[in-house]
Amino acid sequence: MIIKTLLICFVVVITSASIPRPRGVADSNASHYQPNSENVFACLDGSQTFPYTYVNDDYCDCTDGSDEPGTSACPNGKFTCTNAGHRPLIVPASRVNDGVCDCCDGTDEYSGNIACVDSCKELGKKHKEEVERIMKQQEEGMKKKQEFAEAGKKMKEEKKARLEQLQGDKEAAEAERQEMEIKKNEAEVPEKEAKDKHQAAWDEDKARRTAEKDLVTASAAFQELDSNNDNFVDVLEMVIHNEFDIDSNGVVSEEEVKEHLEEADKVDEDTFVTKIWPNIKQIYKSLVPEPAEADGQAAPPAEPQGETAPPPGEETKTEEEGEDKMPAYDEETQVLIEAADAARNAFNAADEKLQSINREITSLQSYMNLDFGNDEEFSELKDKCFEYTDREYTYKLCTYERASQRPKAGGTETSLGNWGRWSGPDNDRYSSQLYERGQNCWNGPDRSVKVHFKCGPENQLINAYEPSRCEYAFDFVTPVSCSGRLSPMETRSHDEL
């Protein structure tokens, strides 16, 4: 009895081992397709079990399609190409025996309706060469990245030290500015007093001379109006002057003249000068013709004697300008002005020094607040601009500052966004940057740009496009994004996509 049982078990083992792996099964799932002692198959989702003979019988029994890995019976089935010499490939089961060679080894077209050439070794060789090229690029990029990181760390340390130094310099500069401001204010007090005194004397002198001139003009007007030379100006002597026509009817009446004469019939020269002239001097017009005119022609100037004489009227103009020009300050006042000027210059120098320090501090703080990556490697891109031109536009990226575009044929530059933040996913934060708050789109949002970083031998903007309206995307390659290892996408063959 024991011998029979062992024999049966041996037969079962031999039988199970002789059954090859079903077509279309991936290596990772091979253990699920080995017949057990009961010679049954369990759907991979655990929902049902069937006799093992149901596998690849061209009828879909499992809801997850796992019983038909090598046929197109299940709409959700998956077929795995072994692709010996290359990489395995998973394709939808609907492509099995559809007349198209999806697997490089042709195993998806086993019906014989089409002959597929096995190109796996050739593709594998090309893929290996591509992987080696990418790996070499990654390794070379990593060397540059390390250099950038070392330079970035050194730069940050230098700027940090400079910032600390400037904080101390700022305190000294503020104290110096305050001291210079006090000295400036102290020097400006006696200067202002001396200037005000000089100005008051000058204003007084001008007022005196103006009054003297006005007196001469008033006396001349009286003499002209006193046409009968009786030392009085009366109503009849003034009615011939149209400027006294108050109601502008073209006639100067006695009543209008009397109103100008303050109801008097006539006035003497003293009264005219002190009371009447101040009221009429703005409207009075002399009836005496200008001298030096004959037949409408100005009299020719006299020949100059000795030194060259100035042009007609120039001498008078110069004299008038000289009279109206305030005289130079006295020596004592000038000394005070020079002292105040020196104090102001010293204050301005101290103020500019403090402002310069504050500007540099602001610039350094802005730099220190920027995120240049885990090892400061992205500092390599600071203060640099890159361009990419397509058929219509030239795109420009000034990293950590702004992005823009301008028509290739020439025209106004349009802002696509200003530096905002890193925008990569949590597990790859430094894979993209966002530039936002660009020029507003008509009837749309503000423009923005997402910059995608990839490993490359040199810093270069290689592509620009607009996935959504007013939302742009740039592709940028740089050694800074090299990691020294292949990404999942890079390890896959292009034929697998």
VEXDREN-2710 file (C-alpha; in Angstrom, 1 decimal):
% VEXDREN-2710
k/r/px/py/pz
1/MET/0.0/0.0/0.0
2/ILE/2.8/2.4/0.9
3/ILE/4.7/1.5/-2.4
4/LYS/1.5/2.2/-4.4
5/THR/1.1/5.6/-2.8
6/LEU/4.7/6.5/-3.4
7/LEU/4.4/5.4/-7.0
8/ILE/1.3/7.6/-7.5
9/CYS/3.0/10.6/-6.0
10/PHE/6.1/10.0/-8.2
11/VAL/3.8/9.8/-11.3
12/VAL/2.1/13.1/-10.3
13/VAL/5.4/14.8/-9.8
14/ILE/6.8/13.6/-13.1
15/THR/3.5/14.6/-14.9
16/SER/3.5/18.1/-13.3
17/ALA/7.2/18.7/-14.0
18/SER/6.7/17.7/-17.7
19/ILE/4.0/20.4/-18.2
20/PRO/5.8/23.5/-19.7
21/ARG/5.0/27.0/-18.6
22/PRO/2.0/28.3/-20.5
23/ARG/2.6/30.8/-23.3
24/GLY/2.5/34.5/-22.3
25/VAL/3.3/34.1/-18.6
26/ALA/5.8/36.5/-17.1
27/ASP/8.7/35.1/-15.0
28/SER/7.3/36.9/-12.0
29/ASN/4.1/34.9/-12.2
30/ALA/5.6/31.6/-13.3
31/SER/4.9/29.9/-9.9
32/HIS/1.2/30.5/-10.2
33/TYR/1.1/28.4/-13.4
34/GLN/2.6/25.2/-12.0
35/PRO/0.0/22.4/-11.6
36/ASN/-0.5/21.3/-8.0
37/SER/-1.3/17.8/-6.8
38/GLU/-4.9/18.3/-7.6
39/ASN/-4.0/19.6/-11.1
40/VAL/-6.1/22.8/-10.7
41/PHE/-5.5/26.4/-11.5
42/ALA/-6.5/29.3/-9.2
43/CYS/-7.2/32.7/-10.7
44/LEU/-4.6/35.2/-9.6
45/ASP/-7.3/37.4/-8.0
46/GLY/-8.3/34.3/-5.9
47/SER/-11.8/34.4/-7.1
48/GLN/-12.1/30.9/-8.6
49/THR/-10.3/27.6/-9.3
50/PHE/-10.5/25.5/-12.5
51/PRO/-8.9/22.4/-13.8
52/TYR/-5.5/23.2/-15.1
53/THR/-6.5/22.3/-18.6
54/TYR/-8.6/25.5/-18.7
55/VAL/-5.4/27.6/-18.9
56/ASN/-5.0/29.0/-22.5
57/ASP/-8.0/27.1/-23.8
58/ASP/-9.1/30.3/-25.6
59/TYR/-12.0/30.8/-23.3
60/CYS/-12.0/33.4/-20.5
61/ASP/-12.9/31.8/-17.2
62/CYS/-11.2/34.2/-14.7
63/THR/-12.6/37.7/-14.2
64/ASP/-9.1/39.1/-14.1
65/GLY/-8.2/37.2/-17.4
66/SER/-5.3/35.4/-15.7
67/ASP/-6.3/32.0/-17.1
68/GLU/-5.7/33.2/-20.7
69/PRO/-2.2/34.7/-20.6
70/GLY/-1.4/33.4/-24.1
71/THR/-4.7/34.0/-26.0
72/SER/-6.9/37.0/-26.8
73/ALA/-9.9/35.4/-25.1
74/CYS/-10.0/37.8/-22.1
75/PRO/-10.4/41.6/-22.9
76/ASN/-8.4/42.5/-19.8
77/GLY/-5.7/39.8/-20.3
78/LYS/-2.0/40.5/-20.5
79/PHE/0.5/38.7/-22.7
80/THR/4.2/38.7/-21.7
81/CYS/6.8/38.5/-24.5
82/THR/9.9/36.6/-23.3
83/ASN/12.1/38.5/-25.8
84/ALA/15.2/36.5/-25.2
85/GLY/18.3/38.7/-25.7
86/HIS/16.3/41.8/-25.0
87/ARG/13.8/42.9/-22.3
88/PRO/10.4/41.2/-21.6
89/LEU/7.4/43.2/-22.8
90/ILE/3.8/43.1/-21.6
91/VAL/1.1/43.8/-24.2
92/PRO/-2.7/43.6/-24.1
93/ALA/-3.9/40.1/-24.8
94/SER/-6.0/41.5/-27.6
95/ARG/-2.9/41.8/-29.7
96/VAL/-2.2/38.1/-29.6
97/ASN/-2.5/36.7/-33.1
98/ASP/-3.8/40.0/-34.5
99/GLY/-1.4/39.9/-37.5
100/VAL/1.0/42.4/-36.0
101/CYS/4.4/41.5/-34.5
102/ASP/4.4/43.2/-31.1
103/CYS/7.0/41.0/-29.5
104/CYS/10.5/41.2/-30.9
105/ASP/10.7/37.4/-30.7
106/GLY/7.4/37.0/-32.5
107/THR/5.8/34.9/-29.7
108/ASP/2.6/36.9/-29.8
109/GLU/1.9/35.6/-33.3
110/TYR/2.1/31.8/-33.0
111/SER/-0.9/31.1/-35.2
112/GLY/1.3/30.9/-38.3
113/ASN/-0.8/33.6/-40.1
114/ILE/2.3/35.9/-40.1
115/ALA/6.0/35.2/-39.9
116/CYS/7.7/37.4/-37.4
117/VAL/11.5/38.0/-37.5
118/ASP/13.2/37.6/-34.2
119/SER/15.0/41.0/-33.8
120/CYS/15.5/40.8/-30.0
121/LYS/19.3/40.4/-30.1
122/GLU/19.7/43.4/-32.4
123/LEU/17.3/45.5/-30.3
124/GLY/18.9/44.3/-27.1
125/LYS/22.3/45.4/-28.4
126/LYS/21.0/48.8/-29.4
127/HIS/19.3/49.2/-26.1
128/LYS/22.4/48.2/-24.2
129/GLU/24.4/50.8/-26.2
130/GLU/21.8/53.4/-25.4
131/VAL/21.8/52.5/-21.7
132/GLU/25.6/52.7/-21.7
133/ARG/25.5/56.1/-23.4
134/ILE/23.0/57.4/-20.8
135/MET/25.1/55.9/-18.0
136/LYS/28.2/57.6/-19.3
137/GLN/26.3/60.8/-19.6
138/GLN/25.1/60.4/-16.0
139/GLU/28.6/59.7/-14.7
140/GLU/30.1/62.7/-16.6
141/GLY/27.2/64.8/-15.4
142/MET/27.7/63.7/-11.8
143/LYS/31.3/64.8/-11.9
144/LYS/30.2/68.3/-13.0
145/LYS/27.4/68.3/-10.5
146/GLN/29.9/67.6/-7.7
147/GLU/32.0/70.5/-9.0
148/PHE/29.0/72.7/-9.0
149/ALA/28.0/71.6/-5.6
150/GLU/31.4/72.4/-4.2
151/ALA/31.4/75.8/-5.8
152/GLY/27.9/76.4/-4.6
153/LYS/28.8/75.6/-1.0
154/LYS/31.9/77.7/-1.2
155/MET/29.9/80.6/-2.6
156/LYS/27.3/80.4/0.1
157/GLU/29.9/80.3/2.8
158/GLU/31.6/83.4/1.3
159/LYS/28.3/85.2/1.0
160/LYS/27.4/84.2/4.6
161/ALA/30.7/85.6/5.9
162/ARG/30.2/88.7/3.8
163/LEU/26.7/89.2/5.2
164/GLU/28.0/88.9/8.8
165/GLN/30.7/91.4/8.0
166/LEU/28.2/93.8/6.5
167/GLN/26.0/93.6/9.5
168/GLY/28.9/95.0/11.6
169/ASP/29.7/97.6/8.9
170/LYS/26.1/98.7/8.9
171/GLU/26.2/99.6/12.6
172/ALA/29.3/101.6/12.1
173/ALA/27.9/103.3/9.0
174/GLU/24.6/104.2/10.8
175/ALA/26.6/105.8/13.6
176/GLU/28.8/107.7/11.2
177/ARG/25.7/108.9/9.2
178/GLN/24.0/110.1/12.5
179/GLU/27.2/111.9/13.5
180/MET/27.5/113.6/10.0
181/GLU/23.8/114.6/10.1
182/ILE/24.3/116.3/13.5
183/LYS/27.3/118.2/12.1
184/LYS/25.4/119.1/9.0
185/ASN/22.4/120.5/10.9
186/GLU/24.8/122.4/13.2
187/ALA/26.6/124.0/10.3
188/GLU/23.4/124.9/8.4
189/VAL/22.0/127.0/11.3
190/PRO/24.5/129.9/11.1
191/GLU/24.6/129.5/7.3
192/LYS/20.9/130.0/7.1
193/GLU/21.0/133.0/9.5
194/ALA/23.7/134.7/7.4
195/LYS/22.0/133.9/4.1
196/ASP/18.6/135.2/5.5
197/LYS/20.3/138.4/6.7
198/HIS/22.0/138.9/3.3
199/GLN/18.7/138.2/1.5
200/ALA/16.8/140.7/3.7
201/ALA/19.3/143.4/3.0
202/TRP/19.1/142.7/-0.7
203/ASP/15.3/142.7/-0.7
204/GLU/15.3/146.0/1.2
205/ASP/17.7/147.5/-1.4
206/LYS/15.6/146.2/-4.3
207/ALA/12.4/147.7/-2.7
208/ARG/14.2/151.0/-2.3
209/ARG/15.4/151.1/-5.9
210/THR/12.0/150.0/-7.2
211/ALA/10.3/152.8/-5.2
212/GLU/12.8/155.3/-6.6
213/LYS/12.2/154.1/-10.2
214/ASP/8.4/154.1/-9.6
215/LEU/8.7/157.7/-8.3
216/VAL/10.5/158.8/-11.5
217/THR/8.0/157.0/-13.7
218/ALA/5.1/158.6/-11.8
219/SER/6.6/162.0/-12.1
220/ALA/7.1/161.5/-15.8
221/ALA/3.5/160.4/-16.2
222/PHE/2.3/163.5/-14.3
223/GLN/4.4/165.8/-16.6
224/GLU/3.0/164.1/-19.7
225/LEU/-0.6/164.3/-18.4
226/ASP/-0.1/168.0/-17.4
227/SER/-0.4/169.2/-21.0
228/ASN/-1.1/172.9/-20.1
229/ASN/1.9/172.9/-17.6
230/ASP/-0.2/174.4/-14.8
231/ASN/1.2/171.9/-12.3
232/PHE/-2.1/170.1/-12.1
233/VAL/-3.7/167.1/-13.9
234/ASP/-7.4/167.7/-14.4
235/VAL/-10.3/165.8/-15.9
236/LEU/-10.0/167.3/-19.4
237/GLU/-6.3/166.3/-19.7
238/MET/-7.2/162.6/-18.9
239/VAL/-10.3/162.0/-21.1
240/ILE/-8.1/161.6/-24.1
241/HIS/-6.6/158.4/-22.6
242/ASN/-8.8/155.4/-23.7
243/GLU/-7.3/153.2/-20.9
244/PHE/-9.6/155.1/-18.5
245/ASP/-12.7/153.9/-20.3
246/ILE/-14.2/151.9/-17.4
247/ASP/-17.3/150.6/-19.2
248/SER/-15.4/150.0/-22.5
249/ASN/-17.9/151.9/-24.6
250/GLY/-15.2/153.7/-26.5
251/VAL/-15.7/157.0/-24.7
252/VAL/-13.9/158.2/-21.6
253/SER/-16.4/160.3/-19.6
254/GLU/-15.7/162.9/-16.9
255/GLU/-17.3/160.6/-14.3
256/GLU/-14.9/157.8/-15.3
257/VAL/-11.9/160.1/-15.0
258/LYS/-13.1/161.4/-11.6
259/GLU/-13.4/157.8/-10.4
260/HIS/-9.7/157.4/-11.2
261/LEU/-8.9/160.8/-9.6
262/GLU/-10.8/159.8/-6.5
263/GLU/-13.7/162.3/-7.3
264/ALA/-11.3/165.3/-7.5
265/ASP/-11.5/167.7/-10.5
266/LYS/-7.7/168.0/-10.5
267/VAL/-4.7/166.9/-8.5
268/ASP/-1.2/168.3/-7.9
269/GLU/1.9/166.3/-8.4
270/ASP/2.3/165.1/-4.8
271/THR/-1.2/163.9/-4.7
272/PHE/-0.9/162.3/-8.1
273/VAL/2.3/160.4/-7.1
274/THR/1.2/159.2/-3.7
275/LYS/-2.6/158.5/-4.3
276/ILE/-3.5/158.4/-8.0
277/TRP/-0.5/156.7/-9.6
278/PRO/-0.6/153.5/-7.5
279/ASN/-4.1/152.8/-8.9
280/ILE/-3.5/153.6/-12.5
281/LYS/0.1/152.6/-13.2
282/GLN/-0.9/149.2/-14.4
283/ILE/-3.2/150.6/-17.1
284/TYR/-1.6/153.9/-18.0
285/LYS/-0.3/154.2/-21.5
286/SER/1.9/157.0/-22.7
287/LEU/0.8/159.0/-25.8
288/VAL/4.3/160.2/-26.5
289/PRO/5.8/158.2/-29.4
290/GLU/9.0/156.1/-28.8
291/PRO/12.1/158.1/-29.5
292/ALA/14.7/157.2/-32.2
293/GLU/12.0/156.4/-34.7
294/ALA/11.5/158.3/-38.0
295/ASP/9.2/157.3/-40.8
296/GLY/8.7/153.9/-39.2
297/GLN/12.4/153.1/-39.2
298/ALA/14.6/152.7/-36.1
299/ALA/17.5/155.1/-35.9
300/PRO/20.8/153.4/-36.8
301/PRO/23.2/152.8/-33.9
302/ALA/26.1/155.1/-33.5
303/GLU/29.5/154.0/-34.6
304/PRO/31.5/152.4/-31.7
305/GLN/34.4/154.4/-30.4
306/GLY/37.5/152.5/-29.1
307/GLU/36.3/149.2/-27.7
308/THR/33.6/147.3/-29.5
309/ALA/30.2/148.6/-28.3
310/PRO/27.5/146.1/-27.4
311/PRO/24.5/145.6/-29.7
312/PRO/21.6/148.1/-29.3
313/GLY/19.8/147.5/-26.0
314/GLU/22.4/145.0/-24.8
315/GLU/24.1/147.5/-22.5
316/THR/20.8/148.5/-20.9
317/LYS/19.8/144.8/-20.5
318/THR/23.1/144.0/-18.8
319/GLU/22.8/146.9/-16.5
320/GLU/19.3/145.9/-15.5
321/GLU/20.3/142.3/-15.0
322/GLY/23.2/143.5/-12.8
323/GLU/20.9/145.6/-10.8
324/ASP/18.5/142.7/-10.2
325/LYS/21.2/140.2/-9.4
326/MET/21.9/139.7/-5.7
327/PRO/25.4/140.7/-4.9
328/ALA/27.9/138.1/-3.7
329/TYR/28.0/137.1/-0.1
330/ASP/30.5/138.8/2.2
331/GLU/33.6/136.9/3.2
332/GLU/32.2/135.9/6.6
333/THR/29.0/134.4/5.1
334/GLN/31.0/132.6/2.4
335/VAL/33.1/130.9/5.1
336/LEU/29.9/129.7/6.7
337/ILE/28.5/128.4/3.4
338/GLU/31.7/126.6/2.7
339/ALA/31.6/125.0/6.1
340/ALA/28.0/123.9/5.6
341/ASP/28.8/122.6/2.1
342/ALA/31.6/120.5/3.5
343/ALA/29.3/119.1/6.3
344/ARG/26.6/118.3/3.7
345/ASN/29.1/116.5/1.4
346/ALA/30.3/114.5/4.4
347/PHE/26.7/113.6/5.3
348/ASN/25.9/112.6/1.7
349/ALA/29.0/110.4/1.5
350/ALA/28.0/108.7/4.8
351/ASP/24.4/108.3/3.7
352/GLU/25.4/106.8/0.3
353/LYS/27.8/104.4/2.1
354/LEU/25.0/103.2/4.4
355/GLN/22.6/102.8/1.4
356/SER/25.3/100.8/-0.5
357/ILE/25.7/98.5/2.5
358/ASN/21.9/98.1/2.8
359/ARG/21.6/97.3/-0.9
360/GLU/24.3/94.6/-0.7
361/ILE/22.7/93.2/2.4
362/THR/19.4/92.9/0.7
363/SER/21.0/91.2/-2.3
364/LEU/22.9/88.7/-0.1
365/GLN/19.8/87.9/1.9
366/SER/17.8/87.3/-1.3
367/TYR/20.6/84.9/-2.4
368/MET/20.7/83.1/1.0
369/ASN/16.9/82.6/0.9
370/LEU/17.0/80.8/-2.5
371/ASP/16.8/77.0/-2.5
372/PHE/19.8/75.7/-4.6
373/GLY/19.2/72.0/-3.9
374/ASN/20.4/69.7/-1.2
375/ASP/24.0/70.4/-1.9
376/GLU/23.8/73.9/-3.4
377/GLU/24.3/72.4/-6.8
378/PHE/21.7/74.6/-8.6
379/SER/23.6/77.8/-7.7
380/GLU/25.4/77.1/-11.0
381/LEU/22.3/78.4/-12.8
382/LYS/21.9/81.6/-10.8
383/ASP/22.3/84.8/-12.8
384/LYS/22.3/83.0/-16.2
385/CYS/19.9/83.2/-19.1
386/PHE/19.2/80.6/-21.8
387/GLU/17.3/80.8/-25.1
388/TYR/15.4/78.4/-27.4
389/THR/14.0/79.3/-30.8
390/ASP/11.2/77.5/-32.6
391/ARG/9.5/78.4/-35.9
392/GLU/7.6/81.4/-34.3
393/TYR/9.2/82.5/-31.0
394/THR/12.4/82.8/-29.1
395/TYR/11.9/81.7/-25.5
396/LYS/14.2/83.0/-22.8
397/LEU/14.8/81.6/-19.3
398/CYS/16.8/83.5/-16.7
399/THR/16.9/80.9/-13.9
400/TYR/15.7/82.0/-10.5
401/GLU/14.4/85.3/-12.2
402/ARG/12.0/85.2/-15.1
403/ALA/10.8/83.6/-18.3
404/SER/9.6/85.3/-21.5
405/GLN/9.0/85.0/-25.2
406/ARG/9.3/87.3/-28.2
407/PRO/8.3/86.9/-31.8
408/LYS/11.1/85.5/-33.9
409/ALA/10.5/88.2/-36.5
410/GLY/10.9/90.9/-33.9
411/GLY/8.5/92.6/-31.5
412/THR/7.6/93.1/-27.9
413/GLU/8.8/90.6/-25.3
414/THR/6.0/89.0/-23.3
415/SER/6.5/87.9/-19.7
416/LEU/5.6/84.3/-19.2
417/GLY/6.3/84.3/-15.5
418/ASN/8.6/85.3/-12.6
419/TRP/10.5/83.0/-10.3
420/GLY/8.1/81.3/-7.9
421/ARG/9.2/78.0/-6.4
422/TRP/10.3/74.4/-6.9
423/SER/7.4/72.3/-8.1
424/GLY/8.5/68.7/-8.4
425/PRO/6.8/65.9/-6.5
426/ASP/7.7/65.0/-2.9
427/ASN/10.1/62.3/-4.0
428/ASP/11.8/64.4/-6.7
429/ARG/11.3/68.0/-5.6
430/TYR/14.1/69.4/-7.7
431/SER/12.9/68.1/-11.0
432/SER/10.9/71.2/-11.9
433/GLN/10.5/74.9/-11.2
434/LEU/7.5/77.1/-11.5
435/TYR/7.6/80.6/-12.9
436/GLU/4.3/82.4/-12.3
437/ARG/2.4/85.7/-12.4
438/GLY/3.4/86.4/-16.0
439/GLN/1.5/88.8/-18.4
440/ASN/-2.2/88.2/-18.3
441/CYS/-3.8/86.4/-21.2
442/TRP/-6.7/88.2/-22.8
443/ASN/-9.8/86.8/-21.2
444/GLY/-7.7/84.2/-19.4
445/PRO/-5.3/83.5/-16.6
446/ASP/-1.8/85.0/-16.0
447/ARG/0.9/83.2/-18.0
448/SER/3.1/80.7/-16.2
449/VAL/5.9/78.3/-17.0
450/LYS/6.9/74.9/-15.6
451/VAL/10.5/74.1/-16.2
452/HIS/11.4/70.4/-16.3
453/PHE/15.0/69.5/-15.5
454/LYS/16.7/66.5/-17.0
455/CYS/20.3/65.2/-17.0
456/GLY/22.4/66.5/-19.8
457/PRO/26.1/67.3/-20.5
458/GLU/25.6/71.0/-20.6
459/ASN/23.2/73.7/-19.4
460/GLN/20.7/74.1/-22.2
461/LEU/17.1/75.0/-22.9
462/ILE/16.1/72.4/-25.5
463/ASN/12.3/72.8/-25.9
464/ALA/9.3/75.0/-25.2
465/TYR/5.6/74.3/-25.6
466/GLU/2.2/75.2/-24.4
467/PRO/0.3/72.1/-22.9
468/SER/-2.6/74.3/-21.8
469/ARG/-3.7/77.8/-22.8
470/CYS/-1.3/80.3/-21.2
471/GLU/0.4/77.5/-19.3
472/TYR/3.9/76.9/-20.8
473/ALA/6.5/74.2/-20.3
474/PHE/10.2/74.3/-20.9
475/ASP/12.6/71.3/-21.1
476/PHE/16.0/72.1/-19.6
477/VAL/19.0/69.7/-19.6
478/THR/21.8/70.2/-17.1
479/PRO/24.5/68.2/-15.3
480/VAL/22.9/69.4/-12.1
481/SER/20.0/67.0/-12.6
482/CYS/22.3/64.0/-13.1
483/SER/22.0/61.3/-10.4
484/GLY/24.5/58.7/-11.5
485/ARG/21.8/56.1/-12.0
486/LEU/19.2/55.4/-14.7
487/SER/15.6/56.3/-14.2
488/PRO/12.8/53.7/-14.8
489/MET/12.0/55.3/-18.2
490/GLU/15.7/55.3/-19.2
491/THR/16.1/51.6/-18.5
492/ARG/13.1/50.7/-20.6
493/SER/13.5/50.1/-24.3
494/HIS/11.8/52.5/-26.7
495/ASP/10.1/49.4/-28.2
496/GLU/8.4/48.8/-24.9
497/LEU/6.5/52.1/-24.9
END
